[in-house]
Amino acid sequence: MMRRLLTSILIGLCLTFMMTATVYATTEEMFEKQAEIDQILFEEKSGELEAKGIIVTHTASLEDKIEIGIADFTKEKAQYFYDLLGKEEVIIVAGEQAVAFGADGGPADNNLVEDNAAMEATEEGAAAKEKESSKILYVLGAGVIVLGAGIAFILRKKTNVKG
């Protein structure tokens, strides 16, 4: 009875770890795809988008697609993105242009400019934290597997001694 319970717990922990690692890999893959699309939209095609009057409000990594929000959504604008990026990889939605508010609740001063170096440092720090958290996840998973193997070894030894 105890052996079945421990075996069930061990299998549950192992399956949980395996599924978590798979989801993480998929998410990482989608973040990379989003970065590629951001490069295309905000750097390579920014002039073309501006000439067409298309404003991209956001991109977001979903489970299996990249969401692209555009202001003044029309089917023609959406089709432009589907032709450019492929329908299987993106979903186009209506987006709203963000407006920054000042401390008084009114629109923020347009003279405020984001410091790109600070933003890049923040992104690098986030990437480092993400890598560190993935290391912790893998070490934890390895620990669960070693612990499970130890429990299985002890249980097998006990059953062999009794038998």
Secondary structure, DSSP 4 states (H G I P E B T S, - for coil): -HHHHHHHHHHHHHHHHHHHHHHHHHHHHHHHHHHHHHHIIIIISHHHHHHHT--EEEEEE-SSSEEEEESS--HHHHHHHHHHH-TTTEEEEE------B-TTSSBPPTT----HHHHHHHHHHHHHHHHHHHHHHHHHHHHHHHHHHHHHHHHHHHHHHH-
